Amino acid sequence: MPAPAGYKDSNSLDARLLSLVRQTASQLRRQATTVIEDRNGKLEPNPWLRRVGWAVHLAGLDPRQLYGMASLLVTDGWPKPPLLPPPTTQAVAANTAQLADERMLQLAWESVSRTIQAAQSSCSYEEVGSAVLFEVNRKAVNEKPQKPFDGRLEPRTIDRYTNLWKRVVGYIFRLRRWPDAARPPYKATPGQGHAFASFRSALQRLPSAATPLAPGDRQLQRADRACLDFLVSLLNHPLPGPSYDSVLLSALAVIGIREDGGWATPDSYTGHYSAVIKVARMLVVRQAQLEVKEADKDQEDSGNDGGAGLFGAVRVKVRRFLTTVHEDSYPTPVDWIFESRSYSLRVQYSTAITALLNWEGSKVTFRQVTLTVEGLVEMLHWLVGELGRTMASLLLVAPGRVVDQEEEALGQGSSGPVEEVGPPAIDWARLYNDAGDDQVGYSFLSDPRNDWMAGHENWVLRRILASPEARAEWLVRDDDRASEPRFRPAAVVDYLAQANQFRELLLAAVYLLGGQPARTTELLGARYLNTAYSGQRNIFVQHRIVCFVLGYHKNYRQSGGQLKVIHRYLPREVGE
């Protein structure tokens, strides 16, 4: 931009004044993004942020520094050591101390993973029974839950939940190294202080990485037990005063800071509350289970009778700190999380979400991805074509070649090149499919009325045996006629690779061309025949069209098994 008329850039008073203004503006901009301020909601209304109180709790602190305290990178979030020359004793000691802290945090994270995995395994009917699972799933003391607690989670979900608890533990470990003025205020209970000291002591006893311990080692068991007690102590925190006396809630507030220094929105954060509650219930069952086993062993040694048992131990913990507040208890972190999660869900349902999809003409943009409808159609045509070519290769036929039964009979002799015969044609008019037959093992492939499909079980093998070229490619030649025939390993590996490619293409085609896209858990669980456990199959043939009838949905377990049945029909090109 050109300078105003009459202005000359020099060392004059004007130039120094402009430099001062630029520096001040830069400092103000930096302060606006590096210091958390308490917003009263008048100029920048944010009901969600005001309700959870993050800005008040973290006021005056650097959000990027706080973000590092809850990072999953073991080297992040520690105070920077003083800039001293490397040869000094102080510099070496500071570096050694930080390396020791990082190693201990890594060991703590590994213990958290093992502890949550063991806790999840404990939450089953076989381990604890249905009464315990009903009790631990209680939200209100005077209201029995309608369904038992279900600890089954998808692998990616349990990993995400575990990582959240790792961030909480990492935040607590790193706080020890920061001065009081640079960290959020909280008040740990004596029980939490003792549990944390025991956890650190157990980690310090573990050997170095050069001598790894086998699973089940007593030292690992002691560390994991100390980890379990520490995690449960974070839940067992009466809060008669400020809620953020809880270090667990303080950690969750820091986790609500985004990498850019902004705040997480309700739609992106509510899952964190669910993760805390889900894992908390697992941990309570696991701790009660271990305590009962230890008590039973002590009673056997002393000859005393048994105590209240597992159900009684779980009930005491649930009523003390795992339900909403009642007349005989103080508020707890779990009570606060329940209320905040309910509020965040109400905010989600009544607030417009951020626009992620933009459609203009034939161009569609989602986040940073842009595509056109014409390009999508071209991709789908390519997908169906590639699917047909891969299937033809698996059947050892020329692409696009289909023959009827009479032509097929002519091609089943021992002479003639492979390329002259295509796969058998599907006689849709004679295809029977009894949708109401729930007999175990039934599908339209085994229906006795479809006898015209008989004789195709070894169709590909007969194709190999019918061609000298294919026999030489697939079979190992052995002059000893008494020996068993053998396939060439290279040919088998190549064929299986093509089969996997075909399955991937078919999954993509069913997903994209079968109507409303289904969840992967629905598609991957589809069955073409009836099974003893799940009952009726999902794949049918109706009006000469292959149909998927899927009954699984995302909230299947939480809703008590109520299914939403959805029919998806495939185009003829994909169904064949």
FIMIVEX-135678 format. One record per residue (C-alpha): residue in one letter; z, x, y. Coordinates in Angstrom, 1 decimal, decimal comma. Example, Ala and Ser with C-alpha at 12.3 -4.5 7.8 and 13.67 -1.06 7.14 Angstrom:
<atoms>
- A;7,8;12,3;-4,5
- S;7,1;13,7;-1,1
</atoms>
This chain:
<atoms>
- M;0,0;0,0;0,0
- P;-0,9;1,5;3,4
- A;1,9;2,3;5,8
- P;2,4;0,0;8,8
- A;0,6;0,9;12,0
- G;2,5;3,4;14,1
- Y;4,5;4,8;11,2
- K;4,5;8,5;10,4
- D;6,0;9,9;7,2
- S;8,1;12,9;8,3
- N;11,7;14,2;8,3
- S;12,5;11,9;11,2
- L;15,3;9,4;11,3
- D;12,9;6,7;10,1
- A;12,0;8,6;6,9
- R;15,7;9,3;6,1
- L;16,5;5,6;6,7
- L;13,7;4,5;4,3
- S;15,0;6,9;1,7
- L;18,5;5,5;2,0
- V;17,3;1,9;1,6
- R;15,3;2,8;-1,5
- Q;18,3;4,5;-3,1
- T;20,6;1,6;-2,3
- A;18,1;-0,9;-3,7
- S;17,7;1,1;-6,9
- Q;21,4;1,2;-7,4
- L;21,7;-2,5;-6,9
- R;19,0;-3,2;-9,4
- R;20,7;-0,8;-11,9
- Q;24,0;-2,5;-11,4
- A;22,6;-6,0;-11,9
- T;21,5;-5,0;-15,4
- T;24,2;-2,5;-16,4
- V;27,4;-4,4;-15,5
- I;28,4;-7,7;-17,0
- E;29,5;-10,2;-14,3
- D;31,5;-13,4;-14,8
- R;29,2;-16,2;-13,8
- N;30,9;-19,4;-12,6
- G;27,9;-21,5;-13,4
- K;27,1;-22,7;-9,9
- L;24,2;-20,5;-9,0
- E;23,1;-19,7;-12,6
- P;24,2;-22,6;-14,8
- N;24,6;-21,6;-18,5
- P;26,8;-24,1;-20,3
- W;26,5;-22,2;-23,6
- L;27,7;-18,9;-22,1
- R;30,5;-20,6;-20,2
- R;31,7;-22,3;-23,3
- V;31,9;-19,1;-25,5
- G;33,3;-17,1;-22,6
- W;31,4;-13,8;-23,4
- A;30,8;-13,0;-19,8
- V;34,4;-13,4;-18,9
- H;35,7;-11,3;-21,8
- L;33,2;-8,5;-21,2
- A;33,2;-8,6;-17,4
- G;32,7;-5,2;-15,7
- L;31,5;-3,4;-18,8
- D;28,1;-1,8;-19,5
- P;26,2;-4,2;-21,9
- R;24,0;-1,3;-23,3
- Q;27,1;0,7;-24,1
- L;28,7;-2,4;-25,8
- Y;25,4;-3,1;-27,7
- G;25,7;0,4;-29,2
- M;29,3;-0,2;-30,3
- A;28,0;-2,9;-32,7
- S;24,9;-1,0;-33,8
- L;23,9;-0,5;-37,4
- L;22,9;3,1;-36,7
- V;25,9;5,2;-37,6
- T;25,2;7,7;-34,7
- D;25,2;5,0;-32,0
- G;28,0;3,6;-29,9
- W;30,3;6,7;-29,8
- P;31,5;8,2;-26,5
- K;29,4;11,1;-25,4
- P;31,2;14,4;-25,8
- P;31,7;16,5;-22,6
- L;28,8;18,8;-21,7
- L;30,3;22,1;-22,7
- P;28,6;25,3;-23,8
- P;28,2;25,3;-27,6
- P;30,2;28,4;-28,2
- T;33,4;26,9;-26,8
- T;36,2;25,8;-29,1
- Q;36,3;22,4;-27,4
- A;32,6;21,7;-28,0
- V;32,8;22,6;-31,7
- A;35,9;20,5;-32,1
- A;34,3;17,5;-30,4
- N;31,2;17,7;-32,5
- T;33,2;18,1;-35,7
- A;35,3;15,1;-34,8
- Q;32,3;12,9;-34,2
- L;30,7;13,9;-37,5
- A;33,9;13,0;-39,3
- D;33,9;9,6;-37,5
- E;30,3;9,0;-38,5
- R;30,9;9,9;-42,1
- M;34,0;7,6;-42,3
- L;32,0;4,7;-40,7
- Q;29,3;5,2;-43,3
- L;31,8;5,1;-46,1
- A;33,4;2,0;-44,6
- W;30,0;0,2;-44,5
- E;29,3;1,1;-48,1
- S;32,7;-0,4;-49,0
- V;32,0;-3,5;-47,0
- S;28,8;-4,0;-49,0
- R;30,5;-3,6;-52,3
- T;33,4;-5,8;-51,3
- I;31,1;-8,7;-50,2
- Q;29,0;-8,4;-53,3
- A;32,2;-8,6;-55,5
- A;33,5;-11,5;-53,5
- Q;30,2;-13,4;-53,9
- S;30,3;-12,8;-57,7
- S;33,8;-14,3;-57,8
- C;32,7;-17,6;-56,3
- S;31,4;-19,3;-59,4
- Y;32,5;-22,0;-61,8
- E;32,9;-19,5;-64,6
- E;35,2;-17,2;-62,5
- V;37,4;-19,6;-60,6
- G;36,6;-23,2;-61,5
- S;35,5;-26,2;-59,5
- A;38,9;-27,0;-58,0
- V;39,2;-23,7;-56,2
- L;35,6;-24,0;-54,9
- F;36,3;-27,4;-53,5
- E;39,5;-26,2;-51,9
- V;38,0;-23,1;-50,2
- N;35,2;-25,3;-48,8
- R;37,7;-27,3;-46,9
- K;37,2;-27,5;-43,1
- A;39,9;-30,0;-42,2
- V;43,3;-30,0;-44,0
- N;43,5;-33,8;-44,4
- E;39,9;-34,2;-45,6
- K;38,6;-33,1;-49,0
- P;35,1;-31,7;-48,9
- Q;32,4;-33,7;-50,6
- K;30,9;-30,8;-52,4
- P;32,2;-27,4;-53,7
- F;31,6;-24,1;-52,1
- D;28,3;-22,5;-53,2
- G;28,2;-18,8;-52,8
- R;24,6;-18,4;-54,1
- L;22,4;-16,9;-51,4
- E;18,9;-15,5;-51,3
- P;18,9;-11,6;-51,3
- R;17,7;-11,4;-47,8
- T;20,3;-13,9;-46,6
- I;23,3;-12,0;-48,2
- D;21,9;-8,8;-46,7
- R;21,8;-10,3;-43,3
- Y;25,3;-11,7;-43,6
- T;26,6;-8,3;-44,9
- N;25,0;-6,5;-41,9
- L;26,8;-8,9;-39,5
- W;30,2;-7,9;-41,0
- K;29,1;-4,2;-41,0
- R;28,5;-4,6;-37,2
- V;32,0;-6,1;-36,8
- V;33,6;-3,2;-38,7
- G;31,5;-0,6;-36,8
- Y;32,6;-2,1;-33,5
- I;36,3;-1,8;-34,5
- F;35,9;1,8;-35,8
- R;34,1;2,9;-32,6
- L;36,6;1,2;-30,3
- R;39,2;3,8;-31,3
- R;37,3;6,5;-29,5
- W;36,8;4,7;-26,2
- P;39,3;4,7;-23,4
- D;41,0;1,4;-22,5
- A;39,0;1,0;-19,3
- A;35,6;1,2;-21,2
- R;36,3;-1,3;-23,9
- P;37,0;-5,1;-24,1
- P;40,6;-6,2;-24,1
- Y;42,1;-7,5;-27,4
- K;45,5;-7,6;-29,2
- A;45,6;-6,7;-32,8
- T;48,4;-8,1;-35,0
- P;50,8;-5,8;-36,8
- G;49,2;-6,9;-40,1
- Q;45,8;-5,9;-38,9
- G;47,0;-2,5;-37,7
- H;48,6;-1,8;-41,1
- A;45,5;-3,0;-43,0
- F;43,2;-0,9;-40,8
- A;45,4;2,2;-41,3
- S;45,4;1,6;-45,1
- F;41,6;1,2;-45,1
- R;41,1;4,5;-43,2
- S;43,6;6,3;-45,4
- A;41,7;5,1;-48,5
- L;38,4;6,3;-47,1
- Q;39,8;9,7;-46,2
- R;40,8;10,2;-49,8
- L;37,2;9,7;-51,0
- P;35,5;13,0;-51,9
- S;32,6;14,4;-50,0
- A;29,0;13,2;-50,5
- A;28,4;16,3;-52,6
- T;30,5;14,8;-55,4
- P;29,5;11,1;-55,6
- L;31,8;8,7;-57,5
- A;30,6;6,4;-60,3
- P;30,8;2,7;-59,8
- G;34,3;1,5;-61,0
- D;36,0;4,7;-60,0
- R;39,7;4,1;-59,1
- Q;39,3;5,8;-55,7
- L;36,4;3,4;-54,9
- Q;38,4;0,4;-56,2
- R;41,4;1,4;-53,9
- A;39,1;1,7;-50,9
- D;37,4;-1,6;-51,6
- R;40,7;-3,3;-52,1
- A;41,9;-1,9;-48,7
- C;38,6;-3,0;-47,2
- L;39,1;-6,6;-48,6
- D;42,6;-6,8;-47,2
- F;41,4;-5,5;-43,8
- L;38,6;-8,0;-43,5
- V;40,8;-10,9;-44,5
- S;43,4;-9,7;-41,9
- L;40,8;-10,2;-39,2
- L;40,7;-13,9;-40,1
- N;44,5;-14,3;-40,4
- H;45,2;-14,0;-36,7
- P;47,2;-16,8;-34,9
- L;45,9;-17,4;-31,4
- P;48,5;-19,3;-29,4
- G;47,2;-17,6;-26,2
- P;43,7;-16,3;-25,2
- S;41,1;-16,6;-28,0
- Y;39,8;-13,1;-27,3
- D;43,0;-11,6;-28,4
- S;41,2;-11,6;-31,7
- V;39,2;-8,4;-32,3
- L;36,9;-10,4;-34,6
- L;35,9;-12,8;-31,8
- S;35,6;-9,8;-29,4
- A;33,1;-8,2;-31,9
- L;31,1;-11,4;-32,1
- A;30,9;-11,5;-28,3
- V;29,5;-8,0;-28,3
- I;27,0;-8,9;-31,0
- G;25,9;-11,7;-28,6
- I;24,4;-9,0;-26,3
- R;20,7;-8,4;-26,8
- E;19,1;-5,0;-26,8
- D;17,7;-5,6;-23,3
- G;21,1;-6,4;-22,0
- G;20,7;-10,2;-22,0
- W;22,6;-12,8;-23,9
- A;21,7;-14,4;-27,2
- T;20,7;-18,1;-27,1
- P;22,3;-20,8;-29,2
- D;19,2;-21,1;-31,5
- S;19,3;-17,4;-32,3
- Y;23,0;-17,0;-32,6
- T;24,4;-20,0;-34,5
- G;23,5;-18,3;-37,8
- H;26,0;-15,6;-37,0
- Y;28,9;-18,1;-37,0
- S;27,7;-19,5;-40,3
- A;27,5;-16,0;-41,8
- V;31,2;-15,3;-40,8
- I;32,4;-18,6;-42,3
- K;30,4;-18,2;-45,5
- V;31,6;-14,7;-46,2
- A;35,1;-15,5;-45,1
- R;35,4;-18,1;-47,9
- M;34,1;-15,6;-50,4
- L;36,6;-13,0;-49,2
- V;39,6;-15,4;-49,5
- V;38,7;-16,4;-53,0
- R;38,3;-12,7;-54,0
- Q;41,6;-11,7;-52,4
- A;43,5;-14,6;-54,0
- Q;41,9;-13,8;-57,4
- L;43,1;-10,1;-57,2
- E;46,5;-11,1;-56,0
- V;47,0;-13,5;-58,9
- K;45,9;-11,0;-61,4
- E;48,3;-8,4;-60,0
- A;51,1;-11,0;-60,0
- D;50,4;-12,0;-63,5
- K;50,6;-8,4;-64,7
- D;53,9;-7,9;-62,9
- Q;55,3;-11,1;-64,5
- E;54,2;-10,0;-67,9
- D;56,0;-6,7;-67,4
- S;59,1;-8,4;-66,1
- G;59,0;-11,4;-68,5
- N;59,0;-14,0;-65,7
- D;57,0;-17,2;-65,8
- G;53,7;-17,6;-63,9
- G;53,5;-18,6;-60,3
- A;51,3;-21,2;-58,5
- G;48,1;-19,7;-59,9
- L;44,8;-19,1;-58,2
- F;44,4;-22,6;-56,8
- G;47,8;-22,4;-55,1
- A;47,0;-19,0;-53,7
- V;43,7;-20,1;-52,3
- R;45,2;-23,3;-50,8
- V;47,9;-21,4;-48,9
- K;45,3;-19,1;-47,3
- V;42,8;-21,9;-46,5
- R;45,5;-24,0;-44,8
- R;46,8;-21,0;-42,9
- F;43,6;-19,6;-41,3
- L;40,4;-21,0;-42,8
- T;40,5;-24,6;-41,4
- T;40,5;-26,2;-38,1
- V;43,8;-26,3;-36,3
- H;46,3;-28,9;-37,5
- E;49,9;-29,9;-36,7
- D;51,4;-27,1;-38,9
- S;49,2;-24,2;-37,7
- Y;48,1;-22,3;-34,6
- P;44,5;-21,9;-33,6
- T;42,7;-19,1;-35,5
- P;39,4;-17,2;-35,2
- V;37,8;-19,5;-37,8
- D;38,9;-22,6;-35,9
- W;37,3;-21,2;-32,7
- I;34,1;-20,4;-34,7
- F;33,9;-23,9;-36,1
- E;34,2;-25,4;-32,7
- S;31,7;-23,0;-31,1
- R;29,2;-23,5;-33,9
- S;29,4;-27,3;-33,5
- Y;28,8;-26,9;-29,7
- S;25,9;-24,5;-30,2
- L;24,2;-27,0;-32,5
- R;24,6;-29,8;-29,9
- V;23,1;-27,5;-27,3
- Q;20,2;-26,8;-29,6
- Y;19,4;-30,4;-30,1
- S;19,6;-31,3;-26,4
- T;18,0;-28,2;-24,8
- A;14,3;-27,4;-24,7
- I;13,6;-24,2;-26,6
- T;11,6;-21,3;-25,4
- A;7,8;-21,8;-25,8
- L;6,4;-19,5;-28,5
- L;3,1;-21,2;-29,2
- N;0,2;-21,5;-26,7
- W;-3,0;-23,4;-27,6
- E;-6,0;-23,2;-25,3
- G;-9,3;-24,4;-26,5
- S;-9,9;-22,7;-29,9
- K;-7,6;-19,8;-29,1
- V;-4,0;-19,9;-30,4
- T;-1,3;-17,4;-29,3
- F;2,0;-17,0;-31,0
- R;4,2;-14,4;-29,4
- Q;2,0;-11,2;-29,4
- V;-0,5;-12,5;-31,9
- T;-3,7;-14,2;-30,8
- L;-6,4;-15,8;-33,1
- T;-9,2;-18,3;-32,9
- V;-9,8;-21,3;-35,0
- E;-13,3;-20,0;-35,9
- G;-11,7;-16,7;-37,1
- L;-9,2;-18,6;-39,2
- V;-11,9;-20,7;-40,8
- E;-13,9;-17,5;-41,6
- M;-10,8;-15,9;-43,1
- L;-10,2;-18,9;-45,4
- H;-13,8;-18,9;-46,6
- W;-13,5;-15,2;-47,4
- L;-10,2;-15,9;-49,2
- V;-11,8;-18,5;-51,4
- G;-14,8;-16,3;-52,1
- E;-12,6;-13,3;-53,0
- L;-10,5;-15,5;-55,2
- G;-13,7;-16,6;-57,2
- R;-15,0;-13,0;-57,4
- T;-11,6;-11,8;-58,7
- M;-11,4;-14,5;-61,3
- A;-15,0;-13,8;-62,5
- S;-14,0;-10,1;-62,9
- L;-11,0;-11,1;-65,0
- L;-13,1;-13,4;-67,2
- L;-15,8;-10,7;-67,6
- V;-18,5;-12,9;-66,2
- A;-20,9;-12,9;-63,3
- P;-19,5;-14,5;-60,1
- G;-20,6;-18,1;-59,6
- R;-21,9;-18,6;-63,1
- V;-20,6;-21,7;-64,9
- V;-21,9;-23,0;-68,2
- D;-21,4;-26,1;-70,2
- Q;-20,1;-26,2;-73,8
- E;-23,5;-26,0;-75,4
- E;-24,4;-22,9;-73,5
- E;-21,0;-21,4;-74,3
- A;-21,6;-21,9;-78,0
- L;-24,8;-20,0;-77,8
- G;-23,0;-17,1;-76,1
- Q;-20,2;-16,7;-78,6
- G;-22,2;-14,6;-81,1
- S;-21,9;-10,9;-81,4
- S;-25,0;-10,1;-79,5
- G;-26,2;-10,6;-75,9
- P;-24,9;-9,0;-72,7
- V;-21,7;-10,3;-71,2
- E;-23,3;-11,2;-67,9
- E;-25,4;-14,0;-69,5
- V;-22,4;-16,4;-70,1
- G;-20,1;-17,8;-67,5
- P;-16,6;-19,4;-67,8
- P;-16,3;-22,8;-69,5
- A;-16,9;-25,7;-67,2
- I;-14,1;-28,2;-66,5
- D;-14,9;-31,7;-67,6
- W;-12,8;-33,5;-65,0
- A;-13,9;-37,0;-66,2
- R;-12,3;-36,3;-69,7
- L;-9,1;-34,6;-68,4
- Y;-6,0;-36,5;-69,1
- N;-2,6;-35,9;-67,4
- D;0,4;-38,1;-68,1
- A;2,5;-37,7;-65,0
- G;5,4;-39,7;-66,6
- D;5,8;-37,5;-69,7
- D;9,0;-35,5;-69,3
- Q;9,0;-34,0;-72,8
- V;10,0;-30,3;-72,7
- G;7,0;-28,1;-72,9
- Y;4,4;-30,8;-72,0
- S;1,6;-30,2;-69,5
- F;-2,0;-31,4;-69,3
- L;-3,0;-28,3;-71,2
- S;-1,1;-29,5;-74,3
- D;-2,0;-33,2;-74,1
- P;-3,6;-34,1;-77,4
- R;-6,3;-36,2;-75,7
- N;-7,6;-33,0;-74,0
- D;-8,9;-31,7;-77,4
- W;-12,1;-30,6;-75,7
- M;-10,2;-27,7;-74,2
- A;-9,2;-26,3;-77,7
- G;-10,6;-23,0;-78,8
- H;-10,3;-21,2;-75,5
- E;-7,0;-19,3;-76,1
- N;-8,7;-16,0;-76,8
- W;-11,8;-16,5;-74,7
- V;-11,6;-13,2;-72,9
- L;-11,0;-11,3;-76,1
- R;-14,0;-12,8;-77,7
- R;-16,0;-11,8;-74,7
- I;-14,9;-8,2;-75,2
- L;-15,7;-8,3;-78,9
- A;-19,1;-9,9;-78,3
- S;-20,4;-7,0;-76,2
- P;-20,8;-3,4;-77,4
- E;-20,4;-2,2;-73,8
- A;-17,1;-4,1;-73,4
- R;-15,8;-2,9;-76,7
- A;-16,4;0,7;-75,7
- E;-14,7;0,2;-72,4
- W;-11,6;-1,7;-73,8
- L;-11,1;-0,4;-77,4
- V;-10,2;3,0;-78,7
- R;-12,8;4,0;-81,3
- D;-11,3;5,0;-84,6
- D;-13,3;5,9;-87,6
- D;-10,4;4,9;-89,9
- R;-11,1;1,2;-90,5
- A;-7,7;0,7;-92,0
- S;-5,9;1,6;-88,7
- E;-4,8;-1,1;-86,2
- P;-7,2;-1,6;-83,2
- R;-5,9;-0,2;-80,0
- F;-6,7;-1,0;-76,3
- R;-7,4;1,8;-73,9
- P;-4,4;2,1;-71,6
- A;-6,5;2,7;-68,5
- A;-8,4;-0,5;-69,1
- V;-5,2;-2,5;-69,5
- V;-3,7;-1,1;-66,4
- D;-6,8;-1,9;-64,3
- Y;-7,0;-5,4;-65,7
- L;-3,3;-6,1;-65,0
- A;-3,8;-4,8;-61,4
- Q;-6,7;-7,3;-61,0
- A;-4,5;-10,0;-62,4
- N;-1,8;-9,3;-59,8
- Q;-4,4;-9,3;-57,1
- F;-5,6;-12,7;-58,3
- R;-2,1;-14,1;-58,2
- E;-1,6;-12,9;-54,7
- L;-4,9;-14,4;-53,5
- L;-4,1;-17,7;-55,3
- L;-0,6;-17,9;-53,6
- A;-2,2;-17,3;-50,2
- A;-4,9;-19,9;-50,9
- V;-2,4;-22,5;-52,1
- Y;-0,1;-21,8;-49,1
- L;-2,9;-22,0;-46,5
- L;-5,1;-24,8;-48,0
- G;-2,6;-27,1;-49,6
- G;-1,7;-29,1;-46,5
- Q;1,6;-28,5;-44,7
- P;2,6;-25,0;-45,6
- A;5,5;-24,9;-48,1
- R;8,4;-22,5;-48,1
- T;8,0;-19,5;-50,4
- T;11,1;-20,6;-52,4
- E;9,2;-23,9;-53,1
- L;5,9;-22,3;-54,2
- L;7,4;-19,5;-56,3
- G;9,4;-22,0;-58,3
- A;6,5;-24,3;-59,2
- R;6,1;-25,0;-62,9
- Y;2,9;-26,1;-64,8
- L;4,9;-27,4;-67,8
- N;8,2;-29,3;-68,3
- T;11,3;-27,1;-68,8
- A;14,7;-27,9;-70,2
- Y;16,7;-27,0;-67,1
- S;14,6;-28,2;-64,2
- G;12,9;-31,1;-66,0
- Q;9,5;-32,3;-65,0
- R;6,7;-29,9;-63,9
- N;5,3;-29,5;-60,4
- I;1,6;-29,1;-61,0
- F;-0,5;-32,2;-61,9
- V;-4,1;-33,3;-61,9
- Q;-4,7;-36,6;-60,0
- H;-8,2;-38,1;-59,4
- R;-9,8;-34,8;-60,5
- I;-7,8;-32,8;-57,9
- V;-5,0;-30,3;-58,6
- C;-1,8;-31,5;-57,0
- F;1,5;-29,7;-56,3
- V;4,6;-32,0;-56,2
- L;7,4;-29,9;-54,8
- G;10,9;-31,2;-54,5
- Y;12,9;-28,2;-53,2
- H;13,8;-27,8;-49,6
- K;15,8;-25,4;-47,4
- N;19,0;-27,4;-47,3
- Y;18,9;-28,4;-51,0
- R;22,2;-26,8;-52,0
- Q;24,1;-27,9;-48,9
- S;22,9;-31,5;-49,2
- G;24,2;-31,9;-52,7
- G;20,8;-31,7;-54,4
- Q;19,0;-34,5;-52,5
- L;15,3;-33,6;-52,7
- K;12,4;-34,4;-50,4
- V;9,3;-34,9;-52,6
- I;6,1;-33,7;-51,0
- H;2,6;-34,0;-52,5
- R;0,1;-31,2;-51,7
- Y;-3,5;-31,5;-52,8
- L;-5,8;-28,5;-53,2
- P;-9,5;-28,3;-52,4
- R;-11,7;-28,4;-55,5
- E;-12,8;-24,8;-54,9
- V;-9,1;-23,6;-55,2
- G;-8,1;-26,1;-57,9
- E;-10,7;-24,9;-60,3
</atoms>
